[in-house]
Amino acid sequence: MNITNIIVAICSLLFFMIGADKFLLFLEPPCSLTSSIPLIVWKIIGVLQLAAGILIWLPKYRKHVAGFFAVFMLVFTMIHLMEQTYDIGGSAFMAVLLGLLVWNPGFLSRKNK
């Protein structure tokens, strides 16, 4: 298993977790932006994140999904900072991992020996 697959697995798991949380509200503490985002938008974001959890496994779509959500996570990190909320760890972490998938430096494609 190479590093790319590990990053994809982590991102996929996180997409499923945060996407499902938009419907089931199981993460504690909840996102501090929940009350400032309209419910329908929140649900649409959840559906997109659940779809991304699947599509990121398909090499044909991986860079597109990773690129879109890297920017998406950076935007939400900035929104958190502008709203002076600091629960940005998840979005910043995912932005970095997704950025690695888009950039695809050499160490990601080498096989572990």
VOTORTI-850761 format. One record per residue: residue in three letters; x, y, z of N, C-alpha, C in turn. Coordinates in pm, whole numbers, padded with zeros to 5 digits, always signed. Layout:
// residues N
ALAXYZXYZXYZ;...
This chain:
// residues 113
MET+00086-00118+00000+00000+00000+00000+00089+00123+00000;ASN+00061+00216-00090+00143+00336-00095+00079+00450-00016;ILE+00152+00557-00002+00109+00671+00078-00017+00735+00020;THR-00030+00737-00112-00149+00795-00175-00274+00723-00125;ASN-00271+00592-00123-00388+00516-00078-00420+00542+00069;ILE-00318+00562+00149-00340+00593+00291-00407+00729+00305;ILE-00359+00829+00230-00419+00962+00234-00562+00958+00181;VAL-00585+00883+00073-00721+00870+00019-00813+00806+00123;ALA-00765+00703+00191-00846+00636+00293-00881+00730+00408;ILE-00784+00806+00454-00809+00902+00562-00911+01007+00517;CYS-00891+01063+00397-00983+01166+00346-01123+01107+00327;SER-01131+00986+00274-01260+00923+00253-01334+00905+00385;LEU-01263+00855+00484-01324+00836+00617-01371+00970+00674;LEU-01289+01072+00661-01326+01205+00712-01446+01262+00635;PHE-01449+01242+00502-01564+01288+00424-01693+01220+00471;PHE-01687+01088+00492-01805+01016+00539-01848+01067+00677;MET-01750+01088+00763-01780+01131+00900-01842+01270+00902;ILE-01779+01367+00835-01832+01503+00842-01957+01519+00756;GLY-01969+01439+00648-02091+01443+00568-02209+01387+00644;ALA-02189+01274+00711-02297+01213+00790-02335+01302+00909;ASP-02238+01373+00964-02267+01461+01076-02363+01573+01038;LYS-02367+01610+00912-02459+01715+00868-02605+01670+00884;PHE-02627+01538+00890-02762+01484+00905-02787+01429+01045;LEU-02685+01368+01106-02705+01297+01233-02657+01374+01355;LEU-02576+01477+01335-02526+01564+01442-02466+01484+01559;PHE-02366+01404+01529-02304+01322+01632-02167+01370+01678;LEU-02104+01461+01605-01972+01509+01643-01985+01611+01756;GLU-01898+01599+01853-01897+01693+01967-01759+01755+01980;PRO-01746+01881+01996-01855+01979+01989-01897+01999+01844;PRO-02021+02041+01820-02065+02065+01683-01990+02183+01621;CYS-01990+02187+01490-01926+02298+01419-01987+02429+01465;SER-01903+02526+01493-01951+02656+01543-02023+02736+01435;LEU-02013+02695+01309-02082+02766+01201-02221+02710+01174;THR-02260+02604+01243-02388+02538+01217-02505+02636+01219;SER-02509+02724+01315-02623+02816+01327-02618+02930+01226;SER-02503+02956+01164-02494+03067+01070-02507+03024+00924;ILE-02523+02894+00899-02539+02843+00763-02681+02790+00750;PRO-02755+02830+00644-02891+02780+00626-02893+02626+00621;LEU-02998+02568+00678-03009+02422+00690-02998+02352+00555;ILE-03062+02406+00452-03058+02341+00320-02915+02340+00265;VAL-02842+02449+00285-02703+02455+00241-02620+02353+00318;TRP-02646+02342+00448-02576+02246+00534-02597+02104+00482;LYS-02722+02071+00443-02755+01938+00392-02690+01913+00256;ILE-02688+02014+00171-02624+02001+00039-02475+01974+00057;ILE-02412+02046+00148-02270+02024+00177-02249+01881+00225;GLY-02339+01831+00310-02329+01694+00359-02337+01592+00246;VAL-02429+01612+00152-02441+01521+00038-02314+01525-00046;LEU-02262+01645-00070-02137+01658-00148-02021+01587-00078;GLN-02013+01599+00052-01905+01534+00126-01920+01382+00125;LEU-02042+01332+00135-02063+01188+00126-02026+01135-00013;ALA-02064+01210-00117-02028+01171-00253-01876+01174-00272;ALA-01811+01275-00214-01665+01285-00224-01597+01166-00158;GLY-01655+01115-00050-01599+00999+00018-01591+00877-00071;ILE-01681+00869-00168-01680+00759-00265-01593+00795-00386;LEU-01616+00913-00442-01548+00951-00567-01397+00965-00553;ILE-01348+00994-00433-01204+01012-00415-01128+00881-00439;TRP-01197+00768-00429-01134+00638-00455-01116+00611-00604;LEU-01187+00682-00689-01178+00660-00833-01069+00749-00892;PRO-00961+00688-00942-00848+00769-00992-00890+00873-01096;LYS-00992+00844-01175-01038+00938-01278-01088+01069-01217;TYR-01148+01063-01098-01207+01181-01035-01126+01234-00917;ARG-01025+01163-00875-00952+01196-00751-00900+01339-00749;LYS-00831+01381-00855-00773+01517-00854-00881+01625-00853;HIS-00991+01599-00923-01099+01697-00925-01164+01710-00788;VAL-01193+01596-00726-01253+01597-00593-01157+01661-00493;ALA-01031+01619-00497-00931+01671-00403-00911+01822-00425;GLY-00904+01866-00549-00885+02008-00577-01002+02092-00531;PHE-01123+02048-00563-01242+02122-00522-01249+02132-00370;PHE-01232+02020-00301-01248+02021-00157-01127+02080-00084;ALA-01010+02082-00145-00896+02152-00084-00929+02301-00076;VAL-00981+02356-00186-01021+02498-00188-01139+02519-00093;PHE-01236+02430-00097-01354+02436-00010-01313+02441+00137;MET-01221+02353+00177-01176+02348+00317-01097+02474+00354;LEU-01018+02525+00261-00946+02649+00289-01043+02766+00306;VAL-01147+02770+00224-01247+02877+00235-01315+02869+00371;PHE-01353+02748+00413-01420+02736+00542-01324+02762+00658;THR-01198+02734+00641-01099+02771+00742-01095+02923+00756;MET-01097+02993+00643-01095+03140+00646-01224+03195+00706;ILE-01338+03134+00673-01464+03179+00731-01461+03164+00883;HIS-01411+03050+00931-01397+03031+01076-01312+03143+01137;LEU-01200+03174+01074-01112+03277+01126-01180+03415+01124;MET-01254+03445+01017-01324+03574+01009-01436+03583+01112;GLU-01500+03471+01142-01606+03469+01243-01549+03458+01385;GLN-01418+03453+01393-01346+03440+01520-01384+03313+01596;THR-01405+03206+01520-01420+03073+01578-01294+02997+01542;TYR-01253+02909+01625-01123+02847+01602-01130+02695+01596;ASP-01245+02640+01564-01255+02496+01544-01223+02464+01397;ILE-01100+02496+01360-01057+02485+01220-00964+02367+01196;GLY-00936+02290+01299-00839+02181+01286-00873+02082+01177;GLY-00999+02040+01173-01041+01941+01073-01030+01993+00931;SER-01080+02115+00909-01076+02169+00773-00933+02199+00728;ALA-00850+02248+00818-00711+02276+00782-00635+02145+00753;PHE-00658+02043+00836-00594+01913+00816-00635+01852+00682;MET-00765+01856+00653-00811+01800+00525-00761+01881+00406;ALA-00753+02012+00421-00702+02095+00311-00559+02055+00277;VAL-00479+02027+00379-00340+01986+00355-00335+01849+00286;LEU-00412+01752+00338-00412+01619+00278-00463+01622+00134;LEU-00572+01694+00111-00626+01704-00024-00530+01780-00117;GLY-00463+01881-00063-00362+01952-00141-00249+01860-00185;LEU-00211+01768-00098-00108+01670-00135-00155+01582-00250;LEU-00282+01543-00248-00334+01460-00357-00337+01535-00490;VAL-00365+01664-00483-00366+01745-00606-00224+01767-00655;TRP-00136+01805-00566+00003+01835-00601+00076+01709-00644;ASN+00051+01598-00575+00109+01467-00604+00262+01469-00614;PRO+00328+01506-00505+00474+01502-00507+00525+01359-00521;GLY+00649+01344-00559+00707+01213-00589+00694+01111-00478;PHE+00703+01155-00352+00699+01057-00244+00563+00988-00233;LEU+00457+01046-00291+00326+00983-00284+00315+00862-00377;SER+00387+00864-00486+00371+00756-00584+00473+00644-00570;ARG+00571+00660-00483+00668+00553-00462+00606+00440-00384;LYS+00642+00320-00421+00592+00202-00348+00677+00181-00224;ASN+00611+00141-00115+00685+00104+00005+00753-00029-00018;LYS+00877-00042+00026+00949-00167+00004+00969-00241+00133;
